[in-house]
């Protein structure tokens, strides 16, 4: 049996799967725009190279800043901690801008205003604590830029420096407010209010992102789960008892699945777990673990079981969300028909060791 993927590594930037998902969703929205911004900024700055001091060094720093930023924007998603790469790419760009402006002799003409670009980039993507750290570093870079590029400004008119800092902070604060508002609205649309799990919309968004890859190098597993005889709970004990059971099962899923193996509530008593990088054997083991955990637990005081359907894509094949969900859903119905409280597989999937 092929081992499942190792547990994901988190960081102070994204402390859990939900924070990482939000950061990367924001990044995906800005990535397309930034391609055009990179070109626009490069075109606007090109004439400055010919009037700057130390042309070769300035050109090299500017090129390094653009190249590393553009490359990391594209390839960060393939790293284990993509948010760390994105954070340092923005600060790396800020450092290159600061050094290039200081060497060019253009600091006294306001060229350090370009620091607004990485400042707004930080505020638009990352949690507030990360923005505070990033803006502290950008502030220090602004001080260094003026100290080395235009020391007479620090000596004679330090208010210019404080004005630059104030503008950068104001932009970061305003963008952060918009980001927090967007996150709040997005959370309301993509999280189930009862269980706190991501909902069907969030699952489809994540599945679409996986499907957009031309080739899935590790494969993807989908587990669809349904609480057995849930209607009896509502009929015998009332809808509040049913809600309590759903809330308890949502908590059980959060405890049992690994970090990025996010669980979702599809609606009613149906849930799902989408696991990139897991083969059929690993997905079956995970599904069995969820069944055993449910049997052991007393969900809001009720002894219940669940049935599960599992479907996977093969490594090297593109992910088709429609096909994957149809196979897992059909497998779930077979599990129900075969007596419930068991795992079944998609029609094309046959595990090496089937466990009923």
N, C-alpha and C positions, 0 to 999 in steps of 0.2 A: 504494500500500500504506500502510495506517495504521501509524504508528510504534508500537512497543510502549511500555509505561510506562517512565518514567525510572527510573534505578537508585534504590532506596530509600535514604533517609538515616538513618543510625544516630546514636547519641549515647552519652555516657558512661554513661547509665542502661541502655541496651540496645545493646551493642556489636556484635551480629550478629543474624541472623534468629532463631536459636534462643532467645536471651535475650528478644527482643521477643515471640516466641510464648509463652514461659513467663509473662512479665509480663502479657500480655493475657489468657491463659487464667485466671490467678489473679484478674485484675480482673473477668472475666466471672462468676466464681463469687461474688464479693462484691457485684457491682453489684445483683443482685436483693435481697439482704439489706439493703443500705444504703438502699434506698427506704423500708423500714419503720423502719430506725434513724433516718433523718432525721425522720420524722414523730414517732417516740417522743421523741427528744431535744427537738424543738420544743415538744411538749406539756409535757414536764417543765420546760422553761426558761421557759415563758410566764408563770407567776406571778412569777418573779424580776424581770421587766421593771417590774412595778408598785411594787416596793420599792427599785429601783436608783436611784442618782444618774444624772443626765444621761440621762434615759429615751429621748429622741429619738435621741441619738448611739448609745447602747447597742443600741437596736432596729435602727437602720440598719446597724451593724456586724454584728449577728447575722444580719440578713436577707441582707446581702451575702455573708457566709460560707456560708450555706446555699444561696443561689441559685447562686453560682459553682461550688460543689462539685457540686451536683446536675446542673447543666447540663453541666459538663465530664465527669462520669461517663457521661453519655449520648452526648455528641458527640465524645469523644476518639478513638474508634475510626475516625472519618472523617478524622483529621488524619494528616499524613505521619509525624510522630514522636509517636504517642499517649502513650508512656510519659513524655515530658517534661511534657505537659499534666497527666497524672494526678499526677505528683510535685509540681508546683507548685500544683495545686488543693488537695492535702492540706496543704501548708505555708501556702497562702493561708488555708485554714480555721483553721489554728493561729494565724496572725497576727490574724485577726478575733476569735477566741476570747480571745486574750491582751489585745487592745485593749479589747474589750467588758467583760471582767472588771475590768481596771484602772480603767476609767472608772466602772463601776457601784458601786465601793466594796465589792464582794463578795469581793475577793481574800483578805481576812483570814478569810473563812468557808470557805475551801477550794474556791472555784469554779474555780480553775485546775486542779483535778483533771480538768476536761473535756479537757485536753491529752492525756489517755490515748487519746482517740478518734483524732486524727491520728497519734499515735505507733504505735498498733496497726495503723492503716491502712498506714503505711509498711512496717512489719515484715512484714506479711502479703502484700505484693505484690512488693517489689523485692529485687534482689541485695544481699548484705551490705554492699558498699562504699557503696551508695546509702542504706541504712539508717543507716550511721555518719554520713554527711553530714547526712541529715535529722534525726537525733537530736541532732546538734550544734546545728543551727539551733533545734530545739525547746527545748533546754536554755537557749540564749541568750534565747529568748522567755520562758521561765519566769523567768529572772533579771530581765528587763525588766518583766514583769508584776508581780512583787513590788516592784521598785524604784519603780514609778510608782503601783501600786495599794495597797501596804501596806508602805511603807518602814520602818515601826516593827518589822516582823517581821525584816527584814534586819539592823536595828540591834540588836534585843534577843534574838531567837531565830532566828539564821541556820540552826539545825538543821532548821527547818521547810522551808526552801528545799531543803536537801540531801536531806531525806526525799522531797520531791516529785520531785526529779531521779532519786533512786534507784528510786522506784516506776516512773517512766516508762521508765527504762533496763531494769529487770527485766522489765516487760511486753514491751518490744521484743525483748529477748533470748529470752524464752520463746516468743513468737510466731514469731521467726526460726527457732528450732530446729524448731518444727512445720512451718514453710514448707519448710525444707531437707529434712526427712523426707518431706514430701509430694512435693516435686520429685524426690527420689531414687526414690520408688516410681512416680511418674508416668513418669519417664524409662525405668525398667525395663520398664514396660508399653507404652510408645509408641515406643521406639527399638530398631532391629535391632542385636543384639549383634555381628554379624559385620561389617557395613559401617559402623555408626555413624549410618546414616540413619534418619529417622523411618519407622515402619512403617505397615502398612495401617490400624491403629487410629487413628494420628495423622492420616493422610490423611482418613479418614472424619470425624474430629472437625472438621478444618478445612473440609471440604466441607459438613458440616452447618451450620457457622457462616455460610458463604457462602449456603447454601440458605435460612437463616433470614431473610435480607434479603428484603423484599417485592419489591424491584426491584433488579436488578444494572445499575447505570448504566454500567459499563465493559465488561461481558462477562467471561467466564472461559474459559480454555483448559486442556485436559487432554491431556497427551502420555503414552501408555503405550508402554514400550520393552521389548523382549525380546532377550536375547543369542542370536544365531543359532547353531545346532548346539552348544549348551552341553553337551548330554548326552555328546557325543564327548569332551569334556575329562575328565569324570568316568570314562568308560569306558576311555580310553586312558592317562590320567595319574593317576587316583585322585581321591578326594573332597577331599583337601587341596589339590590343584591347582585343583579347582573352586572351593573356598573362596577361594583366593588371587585367582582371576579376579574373583569377585564383590566382594571387598574392593577390588581395583584399579578396577573399574568404578564402585563407589560413590564412590571418591576422584575419579575423572574427572568424575562428575556434579556433585560439590560444587564443583569448579574451574570448570566450564563454565556452570552456571546462575547467573543474577543473584540477589542477596541474597534477596528474598522469594519468588523462583520456586523454592520448596523442592522438592528431589527426595526420593522415598520408595522404599523397597523393599517391593514388594507380597508377595513370597514367591518362592522358587526363583530363577530368572533373570529375573524380571519386575520392572520398575521403573516409576515414574511421576513426572511433573513437573506440578504444578498451578500455573497462572499467572493470577491475577486481573488483569484490565485488559489482556489481550492478545487481538488479533483473530486470525483464521485465518491471514492472511499472516505475521504476526509469529510465531505458534506454529509454522508450517511452517518458517520460517527457523531458529528455535531447534532444532527437531527435526533439520533438515538439519545444523546445526552439530554436534549431538551425534553424528550418524552419521559425519561427516567426522573428528571428533576420535577416535572409536573406531577408524576405519580407520588413522589415523596412529599410534595408541598400540599398544604391545605390552603387553597386559594380563597381568601376571605372566609375561611371556615368550611370550605367545601372540598371534598375529595374528587378530583376530576382527572380526565386524561385528554390528550390531544392526538390528532392524526397528522401525518406529514407527507408531503409530496416533494421529491427532489429531482431537479434537472440540472444538467451542467453543459457548458460548451467545452469543446476540446481545445487544448493549447494549440495556438497557431491558427485557429479558426476565428473569423469575426463573430462578435456577439450580436445575436438577434434577439432583442427584448421580447418581441411578439412570440417568437417560437419558444423561447426559454420559459416564459410565463405559461403558455398554453400546455407545454409538456409537464411543468410542475403542477399546474392546476388539475390536469387529467390524472396525474399520479395521486394527488390528494383524494380525488373521487374514488380511485381504486382502493386506497387505504380505508376509506369509509365503507365501501362495499365489502371489503374483506374482513370486516369486524371491528374497525376503529382501533385506536391506541397502537398504531404501527406506522412504519415508513414504507412508502412505495416510490418507484422511480419512473422517470420519463420513459416513453416507449422505446427510445433508442439507447437507453442507459441500462447496463447490466453490471452490477458491482461484482467484483471478484468473489466476495463473500457476502451473500445476502443475509441480512439479519432481520427477521420479521418483527 
